[in-house]
C-alpha cells in the first residue's frame, strides 16, 4: 500500500478564516424577533377571541 503524499506540504490544522459578515446579516436577528413578537400577538388575539 502506498502512502499518499500531499504535494502542498505537511498537513496543517484547519485554519480557514470565516468570510466577512454579510451586510444584511445584522438585520436577520431583529427581523426574526419582530416576526416572533407579531406571531405571539396574533396567537393571543386569536386565543382571546378578540374580546
N, C-alpha and C positions, 0 to 999 in steps of 0.2 A: 504494500500500500504506500503510495507516495504522499508526502506531506505537501499540502498546498502552501505556497509562499505568497504573501501579499506583496505585489510589486510596488505598493505605495509606502512600504516601510513597516515597522513594527505596529502592532495593533495599539491604538490609543483608547483611552476611556471615551465614552460617548459625550462629547463636549460641543454639541451643536447649539448655537445660540438660538433662542426663540426669535421669530420675526418681530419687527416692531409692532406695537399695538395699533390696530386699525383705528382711524379717527372715530368711526361710528360706534365702536365697542363701548365707549363711555356712556352712550345713551341707552344701551341694552338693559342694564340693571334698573334705572329709573323707569323705563318703559314697562318692564316686566312687573315692577312694584305697582305702578299705576294700574295696569290691567288687572292685577290681582285684587287691588282695592276696589276697583269698579265691579269686578265679578262678585266679591263679597257683598257689596252694597246691593247688587241685583238680587242675590240669593236672599238677603234679609228682607227686601221689599216683597219678593215672591212668597217667602215663608210667612210673612206677616199678613198677606192677603191685601196689602195696600190700605189697611185701616189705620 
